[in-house]
């Protein structure tokens, strides 16, 4: 073993001497290059562990142009993000994939219009290697922003078309919202329900639009008074259910475009003395666990693998980052990528 002065911080040269490899080979191993034989990789890693070598992250970033950080941008108020289990599951899947890649998660929230330039400036400052973006609205500027920067990005949910998108195709991960909603409504029809209402999400978001379209695919002549707009929250579902009961007291089924809104609908139905599912059948969407023990009936829901979609988003983003680096050595310019749409949806009866 080579002696070194007390307090000496190990360098690449120290690792090279200890492992018998060249300095450039040691650098390739530390930076994850595949162009090194397994035997040499093992020797270098053993020397790193024995010497206690810690790479200089700043210097490493200059070479790799990587920050080992990924931005997750969510266009939602903070109070919703941290109480909605949908986002908790999505972030859990993303984080697990990032941990495997040795990357950090940087969470950015957009709650007001003034937040867009702040977030855009941060992303444009090259503090992160890529971005995962959620809860886009109609004509949201974020797709065009990251495209103009040449920042690799993957979207959670289908970006809605807008004039600022210039015909680009964006990489996104989404469930088959339209097909899942149609399946839920067909299930209610098969139970003999004749007056089926729906509670939509906010109709400036793709998931809400697609789930309403799925409802209309099965009930194209459904009257407008059986449609009420919610906001993907428990309270929004409760309020929308009150509207539906006022307009159509004889309704016998409700498809809510999220489980949280379905929970709100259940509470309103209970307040109005309606038995579920005897008087009114209720189906949600997401397959989320109950928020609390309330004594409410278990919910029939459309299942989507939320955590799995988060992991897939992160995996696709790392592929985009690598492909862009391999193609040009920089992260500039847009390259079209295919749309990814998982469709593993199962109507799961839990009550």
C-alpha positions in Angstrom: 0.0 0.0 0.0 1.3 3.5 -0.9 1.7 5.8 2.1 0.3 9.3 1.8 0.6 12.3 4.1 -1.9 12.7 6.9 -4.8 15.0 5.7 -4.0 14.4 2.1 -7.1 14.2 -0.1 -6.9 11.3 -2.5 -6.6 12.3 -6.2 -7.2 10.6 -9.5 -3.4 10.1 -9.7 -3.5 8.3 -6.3 -6.3 6.0 -7.5 -4.4 5.4 -10.8 -1.2 4.4 -8.9 -3.2 2.2 -6.5 -5.1 0.4 -9.2 -2.4 0.2 -11.8 -4.6 1.9 -14.4 -4.0 5.1 -16.3 -5.5 8.4 -15.1 -7.8 8.6 -18.1 -9.0 5.0 -17.5 -9.8 5.9 -13.8 -11.7 8.9 -15.1 -13.7 6.8 -17.5 -14.6 4.3 -14.7 -15.7 7.1 -12.3 -17.8 8.8 -15.0 -19.5 5.5 -15.8 -18.1 4.9 -19.3 -18.8 1.4 -20.7 -15.5 1.3 -22.5 -13.5 -0.3 -19.7 -13.1 -4.0 -19.0 -14.9 -5.4 -16.0 -11.6 -6.5 -14.4 -10.2 -3.0 -14.6 -13.4 -1.5 -13.3 -13.2 -3.7 -10.3 -9.6 -2.7 -9.6 -10.4 1.0 -9.9 -13.4 0.6 -7.6 -11.4 -1.2 -5.0 -8.8 1.5 -5.1 -11.4 4.2 -4.7 -12.9 2.4 -1.7 -9.5 1.8 -0.1 -8.3 5.3 -0.5 -11.6 7.0 0.3 -11.5 8.9 -3.0 -14.4 11.3 -3.5 -14.8 12.8 -7.0 -14.9 16.6 -7.3 -18.4 17.1 -8.4 -17.8 20.6 -9.8 -14.8 19.4 -11.9 -16.8 16.3 -13.0 -19.7 18.5 -14.2 -17.3 20.5 -16.3 -16.3 17.3 -18.1 -19.7 15.6 -18.3 -21.8 18.7 -18.5 -24.1 17.0 -16.1 -25.5 18.2 -12.8 -27.0 14.9 -11.7 -30.2 16.8 -10.9 -33.6 16.5 -12.4 -36.4 19.2 -12.1 -39.9 18.1 -11.4 -42.2 20.9 -12.3 -45.8 20.7 -11.1 -48.4 23.3 -12.0 -50.5 22.9 -8.8 -50.9 24.8 -5.5 -48.6 23.5 -2.8 -51.5 22.6 -0.5 -52.9 20.2 -3.1 -49.5 18.6 -4.0 -48.8 17.4 -0.5 -52.3 16.1 0.3 -53.2 14.4 -3.0 -52.0 10.7 -3.0 -51.8 10.8 -6.8 -48.8 13.1 -6.7 -47.3 11.2 -3.8 -47.3 8.0 -5.8 -46.0 9.7 -8.9 -43.1 11.3 -7.0 -42.3 8.1 -5.3 -41.9 6.3 -8.6 -39.7 9.2 -10.0 -37.5 9.3 -6.9 -36.9 5.5 -7.0 -35.7 5.8 -10.6 -33.5 8.8 -9.8 -31.9 7.1 -6.9 -30.9 4.2 -9.2 -29.3 6.8 -11.5 -27.6 8.7 -8.7 -29.5 11.9 -9.5 -31.2 14.4 -7.2 -34.8 15.6 -7.5 -35.4 19.4 -7.6 -39.1 20.2 -7.0 -40.5 23.4 -8.6 -44.1 24.5 -8.2 -46.1 26.8 -10.4 -49.0 28.3 -8.5 -49.4 31.7 -10.2 -48.7 33.1 -13.6 -45.7 35.0 -12.2 -44.1 31.7 -11.4 -43.6 30.8 -15.1 -40.7 33.2 -15.7 -39.0 32.3 -12.4 -39.1 28.6 -13.2 -38.1 29.3 -16.8 -35.1 31.2 -15.6 -34.1 28.4 -13.3 -34.4 25.7 -16.0 -32.5 28.0 -18.5 -29.7 28.4 -16.0 -28.6 24.7 -16.6 -29.0 23.8 -13.0 -30.6 20.5 -14.0 -30.0 17.9 -16.7 -33.7 17.6 -17.7 -37.2 18.2 -16.5 -40.4 16.2 -15.8 -43.5 18.3 -16.0 -47.0 17.7 -14.6 -50.5 19.2 -14.7 -50.2 21.2 -17.9 -53.1 23.5 -18.8 -54.5 24.5 -22.1 -51.9 26.7 -23.9 -49.4 26.1 -21.1 -46.1 27.8 -22.0 -43.9 25.1 -20.5 -43.6 22.8 -23.5 -42.5 25.7 -25.7 -40.1 27.0 -23.0 -38.2 23.7 -22.5 -38.2 23.1 -26.3 -36.7 26.5 -27.0 -34.0 25.8 -24.3 -33.2 22.4 -25.8 -33.7 21.0 -22.3 -34.6 17.3 -22.4 -38.1 16.9 -21.0 -40.8 14.3 -20.5 -44.4 15.2 -19.7 -46.8 13.6 -17.2 -49.9 13.6 -19.3 -50.6 14.6 -22.8 -49.6 18.2 -23.6 -52.6 19.9 -25.1 -52.2 21.3 -28.6 -51.6 25.0 -28.8 -50.3 27.5 -31.4 -47.1 27.9 -29.4 -46.2 24.2 -29.9 -45.4 24.7 -33.6 -46.4 21.1 -34.4 -43.7 19.5 -32.2 -44.2 16.0 -30.8 -43.4 15.7 -27.2 -42.5 12.7 -25.1 -45.1 12.0 -22.5 -46.4 9.2 -20.3 -50.1 8.9 -19.7 -52.8 6.4 -19.0 -55.5 5.6 -21.5 -57.9 8.1 -19.9 -60.5 8.0 -22.6 -60.6 4.2 -22.8 -60.7 3.8 -19.0 -63.6 6.2 -18.7 -65.5 4.5 -21.4 -64.9 1.1 -19.6 -66.3 2.6 -16.4 -69.5 3.8 -18.0 -70.0 0.6 -19.9 -69.7 -1.2 -16.5 -72.5 1.0 -15.1 -74.7 0.3 -18.1 -74.1 -3.4 -17.6 -75.4 -3.1 -14.1 -78.7 -1.7 -15.5 -78.1 1.9 -14.6 -80.2 4.3 -16.8 -79.3 7.8 -15.6 -75.5 8.0 -15.5 -73.9 11.3 -14.5 -70.3 12.3 -14.6 -68.1 14.6 -12.5 -65.2 15.9 -14.7 -61.9 17.3 -13.7 -61.0 20.9 -14.7 -61.6 21.1 -18.4 -58.4 22.9 -19.1 -56.4 19.7 -18.5 -56.0 16.8 -20.9 -56.8 14.0 -18.5 -60.2 15.7 -17.6 -61.0 16.3 -21.3 -60.1 12.7 -22.3 -62.1 11.2 -19.5 -65.2 13.3 -20.4 -64.7 12.2 -24.0 -64.7 8.6 -22.9 -68.0 9.1 -21.1 -69.4 10.7 -24.2 -68.1 7.8 -26.4 -70.5 5.5 -24.5 -73.3 8.0 -23.9 -73.2 10.4 -27.0 -76.7 11.6 -26.3 -76.3 12.1 -22.6 -78.0 15.3 -21.5 -75.8 18.2 -20.4 -77.4 18.4 -16.9 -75.8 15.1 -16.1 -72.3 16.6 -16.5 -70.8 18.7 -13.7 -67.2 20.0 -13.6 -65.0 19.4 -10.5 -61.4 20.1 -9.7 -59.9 16.6 -8.8 -60.4 17.3 -5.1 -62.7 15.8 -2.5 -64.5 19.1 -2.0 -64.8 19.7 -5.7 -66.4 16.3 -6.0 -68.8 17.0 -3.2 -69.9 20.3 -4.7 -70.4 18.8 -8.1 -72.5 16.0 -6.7 -74.8 18.6 -5.1 -75.2 20.3 -8.4 -76.1 17.0 -10.1 -78.6 16.0 -7.5 -80.3 19.5 -7.8 -80.5 19.1 -11.6 -81.4 15.4 -11.7 -82.7 13.9 -8.5 -83.4 10.6 -10.3 -79.8 9.8 -11.3 -78.8 6.3 -10.4 -75.0 6.3 -11.2 -72.0 8.6 -11.2 -68.6 8.3 -12.9 -66.2 10.6 -11.2 -63.0 11.4 -13.1 -60.8 10.8 -10.0 -61.0 8.9 -6.8 -60.8 12.0 -4.7 -63.9 13.5 -6.4 -65.7 10.1 -6.0 -65.0 10.3 -2.3 -66.6 13.7 -2.2 -69.5 12.5 -4.2 -70.0 9.6 -1.6 -70.1 12.2 1.2 -72.8 14.3 -0.5 -74.9 11.2 -1.4 -74.8 10.2 2.3 -75.8 13.7 3.4 -78.8 13.4 1.0 -79.8 10.0 2.3 -78.9 8.1 -0.9 -77.6 4.6 -0.4 -74.5 3.5 -2.3 -74.6 1.4 -4.4 -78.3 0.5 -4.0 -79.7 3.9 -4.9 -76.6 5.4 -6.7 -73.6 3.5 -8.0 -70.3 5.4 -8.0 -67.1 4.7 -9.9 -63.8 6.7 -9.6 -60.5 6.7 -11.5 -57.0 6.2 -10.2 -57.2 3.3 -7.7 -55.9 5.4 -4.8 -56.0 4.2 -1.2 -58.7 5.8 1.0 -57.4 9.0 2.7 -58.9 8.0 6.1 -61.1 5.5 7.8 -64.5 7.1 7.2 -66.9 4.2 7.2 -67.8 5.0 3.6 -68.3 2.1 1.2 -65.3 0.8 -0.7 -64.9 2.4 -4.1 -65.1 0.8 -7.5 -62.4 2.4 -9.6 -60.3 2.4 -12.8 -56.8 1.3 -12.0 -53.7 3.0 -13.4 -50.1 2.3 -12.3 -49.3 5.7 -11.0 -45.9 4.9 -9.5 -44.9 2.9 -12.5 -45.7 5.8 -14.8 -43.5 8.0 -12.6 -40.6 5.5 -13.0 -41.2 5.3 -16.7 -41.1 9.1 -17.1 -37.8 9.3 -15.3 -36.4 6.4 -17.4 -37.4 8.0 -20.6 -35.9 11.3 -19.5 -32.5 9.7 -18.9 -32.7 8.1 -22.3 -33.4 11.5 -23.9 -30.5 13.1 -22.0 -28.1 10.3 -23.1 -29.4 10.4 -26.7 -29.0 14.2 -26.9 -25.5 14.0 -25.5 -24.5 11.2 -27.8 -25.8 13.1 -30.8 -24.2 16.5 -30.3 -22.2 16.6 -27.1 -24.6 19.4 -26.0 -28.2 19.7 -24.9 -29.4 22.1 -27.6 -32.0 21.5 -30.3 -35.2 19.5 -30.3 -35.5 16.0 -31.6 -39.0 14.5 -32.0 -39.7 11.4 -29.9 -42.5 9.0 -30.0 -45.5 9.3 -27.7 -45.6 6.7 -24.9 -49.0 5.7 -23.7 -49.3 2.8 -21.2 -52.8 1.3 -21.4 -52.8 -1.2 -18.5 -56.2 -0.3 -17.1 -58.3 -2.6 -15.1 -61.8 -1.9 -13.7 -61.3 -3.1 -10.1 -64.4 -3.9 -8.1 -63.6 -3.4 -4.4 -67.1 -3.3 -3.0 
